[in-house]
Amino acid sequence: MASGSQLEAIKRAKVLMVGAGGIGCELLKTLALSGFRDIYIIDMDTIEVSNLNRQFLFRQSHVGQSKAKVARDAVLKFRPHINITPCHANIKDPEFDVEFFKKFNVVLNGLDNLDARRHVNRLCLAAEVPLVESGTTGFLGQVTVHVKGKTECYECQPKPTPKTYPVCTITSTPSKFVHCIVWAKDLLFAKLFGDKNQENDLNVRSSDGTNSTNHTEDVFERRTDEDPEQYACKIYDHVFGYNIEVALTNEETWKSRNKPRPLYVRDVLPDNLIQQNGSLENSVTEESVVSSMSSLGLKNPQDIWSLSENSKIFLEALRLFIERRQKDIGNLTFDKDDQLAVEFVTAAANIRASSFGIPLHSLFEAKGIAGNIVHAVATTNAIIAGLIVIEAIKILQGDFENLRMTYCLEHPSRKMLLMPVQPFEANKSCYVCSETPLLLEINTRTSKLRDFVEKIVKNKLGMHSPLIMHGSTLIFEAGDGLEEDVVANYALILDKALAELPAPVTSGTVLTVEDLHQEFSCNINIKHREEFDEEKEPDGMVLAGWIAPTQKDARIVSNGESTSAAHPAVTEMVEKSDDVEIAREKPGTKRKLSEMSEMIDHVHDIKPCSSHDVGDQVHPQEVEDNDDDDDIVILDENPETRKKKRLQ
């Protein structure tokens, strides 16, 4: 039962809730039942069928509607007298600026990606509004608290950079199934069904430097006299047969690698099987979803198909796209909820995997990799939502001494399933809240301004409307409200090398980069560097400026853009204890540093996750977390004590 002071703080509070997905549904319910009366919800997503098993405020009839608005209506049915304002929008929209954030007493995040989390963190810092962060993945979860001037900010500890793969690995020398998924999803699927004007090179180069495009320049264009079966066979032979043969001519590539095997339809499927490959009558399921599995009588998505079955699925899926979804071709992007797209990508990835001697995977497994899916646990979301509200109430009461970052464990550790940790002080090397300059190593003679803007300013620093200054000279600006001629002038210099700009950027230059919307700026010291390791530094530039974790303290990537460190470590740590007990602390007491150190001693020796982890699911050039659900990402900070000062 809440005390009188708690109830009063709750009644007066204005709460901003960002995200109405897995955590968000639980959080809104818990806020309403805890007595909160003024809640503002922002979520840009609509409800999908795959949300219904755990986002309990939604029903089948709500599919396609705004999550924020449906969540509000559902909660008002049992708490009709509270004020809930829903907003179907992107938290990064200009209207949600610092002045907007200042209206609230606390911000509660239930987001699904690093970029949006960083954006909210910076606005909370600028508005001086406390932030409660959260995330879950399976049985694991955490709640962290960030109060300006009292704790570290969300970005005080460096988040693991998403794993990247050079394009040449994806197109020519795959060694993991995830490489095959990326190739099938982001190259082949996009080439066949996506924007025809988008740059996309599925071809490889032979040893004499000639490109395979010379052989079949228009191979992906379907001739008017070509029926769907003929076209599908032609594509199959080109990407799995001819392209592999061309790759094999480069003998240097295969000196230390196993050679792939070219695959042609005639070798995998007899002529009579090609002609009997599917039935349009069976290609539509009861839910009116076009499916090559249904057409071929394959039912279990957890079965691993043979090479022959994958080949049939590939040909049948391509035929069905042409005959049943012709109007979509040219505008499609991969969607994990598109059954035919998942079937096509699974089959294409498995055929390529077979060619390169990589183990095949089921459609269920391939869908998880392609869609960045980590299966959610509704109970974890409920636990985390409750912890968020507990910390929010402490903030509203001004009880900063008893704030806790809490980690939900899969197995008990020292008889605890919930591990509370005191927040850490701000990192003096944090470029966000401590304004520490960054260092960028880059080839200023070959790297273009566009590379700097896209790879560093937008992707790594998370700025959306950047302004770049060289001393008093404005080099570049982006965002709404710019005049057309200004935008055109900036477009002209984007492809200039940094050293060739009107205000040349060379070694020793200090650039100031600012985002007026976020009210955030930082300085970047430029250091010229001639060469970069293509495998280890595929961006062709290296950004530094924080105290990077040592090998011993290295954080572990888990889910796509997960900023988690050690939930695999925590799992190992807790395997030695079988007794279950929720961790409790006496009011006003703090866990001793030695006790916490003992509890996490096992964290430091854990190896990064395997290639089957969602962290390995990538685009050819950059990994992204593409899932739409907050409950499948992020374990943020690790309950570690190394070299960090606890709040006194």
C-alpha angles and dihedrals in degrees: 000000000000118000123242093258091049092050091049092050090048094049093051096044125111107205128196112205116192113198130025101202130101097326092030095060092051091043096051091049092049093047091051094047091046092060103261109152107183117051129162116197126197122187129148096198132098125218118271130193090247090061096061099081093068110007090083099184089070131076136192091264090059096061110129094021128112113280093213095051097044091046090053093050092048094052094045088062090071099024102036098161100060126091115244118172114195123199123189097205146102115273087221092062113120093244090069095070134145093282089054092052091050089067091072135074095210139005120219117198126208097162132151105215142049095233095060092043091055090047093053091045092057094047091049090051092049093046092040091231119146116248128209111199126195145172142167137201117184109308092346128087146145145201119207129186125215121189119170112246093009108058139016116279123243091264098045091102116054112251116225110264112242113263113255134196126205113248090240090062092053096044102036117012113030115172102171133052090241088063088057092048091052091049092049096044105036101030113024099032091043092048094051102036108015136073108323091207094058115106109252127156114195092163129096132213126246124223093267091057096250117136123236088232087081089067099054109005095175099032093130093050113091114225119228092242093049118101120214094258093052091047093049091050090049092053091046093052093046100050099033099031118023097033091051091050090052090050090052091059088072095081094179090065094058101045092100099021136073110257117243122237119239111232126205128183092240091058096047103037127033115232094254091055092050091053092047094043100127151346123237088205090063097038096089119071126213089268090056091249115146107235134175089199090061091046091055097039096248111144114165113076090194094062116102107232122222121242089261093052092046089051091051091049091049094052094042095048092050090049092050092050089055097043102034105025105030092133091060096053111107094029103056127117122182114275121184089214092057102096096198092047091051091049092050094047092046092051094045092048092048094049090051090045090052090052092053096041095251119145115261123241136210123253088250091057094041092051090053092053097042093046097040090239124172107176112248131229114213093204091059090053090052093050092049092047090054091050091050091056092047091055092043090056091051090052092049090052092048090242094146093150091070099044113131138192104216128200123202111214130204093220129028117266118197085347092306131119093174115052114197118201129183114246118259128238119256116285107247088213094056109124091205106051099016097039094228113172118249128224121223121193108200141147098253092190097056106022113092128223087245090060091052093048097046102036101035112019099038106024103034102027095035097226118154103183102030128184115197121200131188101197104305093339119102107222102176141356133184135182144078122317099038118137116252093242090051091051090048092051092051090048089058094058098042091089094048119106113252092246090053098055119116085255099038117226110214139152108309095026116136114212123195114212120191138177109201092193092057092036086228130133138169140179122239121201111211121220119183116229125177105206140027134193106254093208099044099029105031093160090066090231137069125215119200137160108123129079100270117215115261120239089262092052097037113146119233123235113224118162119023105281090006113156091200124127115190121005090124085051092049089051091055091044095056100045091091094064126068103176116100121216133147110241114250130186128195113250112269096012127118128210111250118248091236091054093051091045090054091050095054102037090113094056098083103064100053120123122226118269121277128260090267091066118105088244087076095057104107151158114244091263106023140016117238135183099234101172119115098211125090092207096069101057146059135034098181124187123020117232089244128144102198115138093330125125116229120222112267 
